Amino acid sequence: MAALPGLASCGGGGKKVIGVIPKAIGDLFFAAVHAGVRRAAQEAGVEIVWNGPKDETDHGRQIQIVDSMVAQRIAAIAISATDERALRAPVERAIAAGIPVTVFDSGVEAEGYVTFVATDNYGAGCTAARKVAELAGKKGKVGMVMHKPGGTSTVLREQGFEKTMAAEFPDVVIAARQYGMADRAKARGAAENMLTGHPDIAALFASSEASSLGAIQALQSRGLNGKVRLITFDTSEAHREALAGGTIDVMMVQDSARIGYEAVRSLTEKLAGRTPEKRMDLPVRLVTKAMMGQPEIQELISPKMDL
């Protein structure tokens, strides 16, 4: 097992060390989470070790990171699980070793964690279904550019979307569903397959950052901006440009920095002998082109990455 340098229950100057393990260190969403993590650490006077796999599909690497932190007796761990089942055993090993664990963004099938902090993903999926149905005129065909199996956050969004569409909009048919496997190029291919197989499709829902970027590229490459309606998730420069240019109709944005902040805050509370709340469900914000100039929206869709 590869060691993670510098880990200990206390870091330099006697500071407690908290390990934060995102699904993927390269995702823009987790870069914004990291900003919130750093802010909470500065306020509490703790040290952060930020380490995760390169890709969201690499749960083997994430397991290795958890086990290494446990072996080196880090003070606490916050994790966004790449796979809810695969990460169960390593998270339970950490808890059994007396290390407080908070789960953020995406759940894991384990008990005994300190706090679960995430967007209300199921509710966001329900909201997405209602917006897609509205944009499609409450009839016709729509498609889902999905993320990947096993990631609780996106699975919940997709479940909320499907169940709400079936229950509330009987004249709307989900004609195509395909995974992009957390890869924007594969997501683009998935969206293009849908557009080819169903040329009369009225709207798409992209359930993640990578799925959104792939769907944007697919619509733009075919000149379907504004013709096939698009609801996306998360934010990036490409998202913002697509919203301003009319490719995206509604951008669903998480308060990613707050997710990171609250994950670390829950652990500093626990380490101080207090009992933080068990669950925090944060609302998603729907952003349209007309809202982009609002200062509070700018702060949300263009979060500051450096402190």
N, C-alpha and C positions, 0 to 999 in steps of 0.2 A: 504494500500500500504506500503510495507516494505521500510523504509528509507535507504538511502545510506549515511553512516556516513561521516561527514567532508566536505560536498559539500557546496560551496558558490561561489558567483561571484569572490571573491578574497580568496585565501588560506592564509596559514601562511606567514607572511612577506609581505603581500599585493600583492602576485603573483596572476595573473589571473588563474582560474581553467578551464581546458578543459576536458570534459568527452569524452572518446573514448569507443565505444560499438561495439565489434566484434560480428560476428555471433555465435562463440563458443570459450570459453576461453581455451579449451583443445586441439584445433587443432594446429599442428606444423606450418602450414601456418601462423596462427595468432600470434604464438609466435615470428616468424620472423617479422611480422608487428609491434608487440609491441616494438621490438628493434629499429625500425625506428622511432616510436612514441617517445620513450624516448630520442633519439638523437635530434630530432627536439625540444622537450621541453627543453632540456638542453641548446641548442643554443639560444632559444628565452626567456629563463627565466620564463617559465610558469610551472604550476603544472598540472599533469595528474591524472585523476581518470579513471582507466581501469576496466570495468565491463561488463560482457555479460553472456548469458545463457551457461549452460554446453553443451547443444546439439543444433545443427543447426535447428532442427525441433521445438524447443521451442520458437515460436515467441511470445507467451503470456508473457513469462518472459522478453523478450527483450522490449516489449511494456511497461511493468511495470518499467523497468530501465529508459527508455526515460522519461516517465511521472514523475518519482521521481526526475530526474535531472532538469526537467522543473520547478517542484514545488519548488525546492530549489535554483532556479535562478542561475544555473551554467553559466559561461561566454560564452561557446560555446560547440558544440557537433559534434563529428565525428562518423558516424555509417555505418556499413556494414549490410544491412538489411537481415534478415533471410527469409523474404517473401516480395516481392515488393508491394503487395496489402495490406497485413495486417499491414505493418508499415507506410502506407501513412498517416493515421489520426494522430498518435502520432508525426510524423515528422512535419506535418503541424501545430500541436499545438505548437511545439517548435518554429517554424518560426514565428507564429502569436504572440508569447510571446516576440518576439524581440531577440531570441537567434540564432546566426548564426549557420547553420548546413552545414557540408560538408559530402557528401556521398562517401564512398570508397569501392572498391572491387566489391560490388554487389548493383545494383540500387534500387530505390524506386519510386513509381508512385506519386511523389510530385513535386511541382514547388517552386521556390524561394530559393533553396539551394545555398550555396556559390560556391562550386566546386564539380565536380565528378572526382574522381581519381581511375583508374582501369587499369588492363591489357586490351588490345584490344581483348576481349574474342571472339567476332564473328570472327575476323581475325584469332585468334588462332585455332578455330574450322575448318576454311577453310584450314589452313596449315596442321592440323592433318589429314584431309580427303585426302589431296594430298600425305602425307607420308604413310598413311595406304594403299592407292591404289598402290603406288609404291612398297611397301613391299609385297603386295598380287599379284604382277604381272599384275595389272590393270584388273583383272578378278576374278570371284568367289565370295564367301560369306565372309562377315565381320560382326562383332557385336559391339554393344555399351553398355558398362557398365556405365549407367547414374547416376546422383547424386540424385536429388530430385526435385519435381515440385516446382515452385515458387521462386527459387533462381536465380536471373537474370544472374549472372556471368556464372554459369554452363549451364543454359538454352541457353544463347547466344552461348556458345561453341558447344553445341549439335545441335543447329539450323545451325550454320555455317558448321558443319561437314556434316549434312544431305543434305543441299542444294548444297554444293559443290560436294558431291559425285553424286547426281542426275544429276547435270548440266554437269560435266566434265568426269565422268567415268560410262558410260551406261552399261558396262559389269561387274561392281561391284555391288553386291546386299547386302544391309544391311538386313541380314537374321534375326537378333534378336536385340531387344532393351529392356533393363530392368533396373529399378531404384534400386540402393543400399540403398536409403533413408539415405544418409550421415553416413552410418554405415559399417565398413569394413567387419563384419561378414555377413551382408545381401548382401553386394556387392560380396563377395566370392560366396555366394549361387546363386546370379544372374549369375555370370560368369560360374559357374558349370552347371547351367541349360542350358545355351547357348551351352556349349561344349558337353553336353549330347544330346541335341536336334538337334545339327548341328555338327556332328563329322568331317565334311569336312570344317569347318570354317577356314579361312586362317589367320585372324588377328582380334584383338580387339582394340578398343579405349576406354580408361577409362578417364572420363572427370573431375575427382577431386582427391584429396588426398585419401579419403576413398575408392572411386571406384578403384583407382590404387592399393591400398594395397590388396583389395579383389581379384582383377584380378591376381596379382602376386601370391597370395596364391593358387588360383585355378589352375593356370598353373603349378606351382611347385608340387602341390600334385598329379597331373596326369602325371608328367614327360614330359610335353609339352614345356619345356624351349627351345626357339629357333625354335620350330616346328610351333606353333601358334604365329605369330608376335604380338608384343604389343607396343602400344604408350600410355604413361601415362602422368599425369599432377601433378605438384607440386613435392616436394622433401622431403625426410626423410632418415634416416639410412637404412630402408628397401628398399626404392627406389634405393639408391646408390649401395647397395649390389646386388640388382636384375639387375641393369644396368651392373655392373662389371661382374656378373655371366652369362649374356646373356639372362636372362628372359625378360628384357626390351630392345627393340631395340632403341627407342628414348624417352627421358624424356623431357617433355615440362615444363619449369621452369619460374615462375613469379619472378619479382624483388620485393618480398614481403616487404622487409625492406624499399625500396623506396616508396612503396604505403603508408605505415604508416607515413613516414617522410613527404611526400608531403601533406597528409591529414591534419596533424597538422600545417604544414607551411602555408597552405592556410588560416587556421583560425587565426593564429597569424598575418598574413598580414591584414586580415579583421578587427581584433580587433585594429590594429594600424591605421585604417582609409584608408588603401590602397585597391585596387581592384584586387584580384588574378584572374588568368585565370579561365574560367568557366569549362573547361574540360581538363583532361589529360589522354590520352590513351597511356599506356606503352606497348612496344613490349614484346612478350614472347620469350624465348631463347630455341632453340632446342639443346639438349645435347646427344651425343653418347658416347659409351665406350671409343673411341679413344680420346675424348676431356677431359676426367676426370682429367688428370694430369695438365691441364693448370691452372695457378694461378687465372685468372679471373673467370674461371668456378668453381674452388674450392670455391671461395668467394661467388658465386651465389648459389651453391647446398648445401653448408655447412655454412649458414650464422651464424655470431656470435650473440648469443642470449643475452649476458650480455654486458653492457657498463661499 
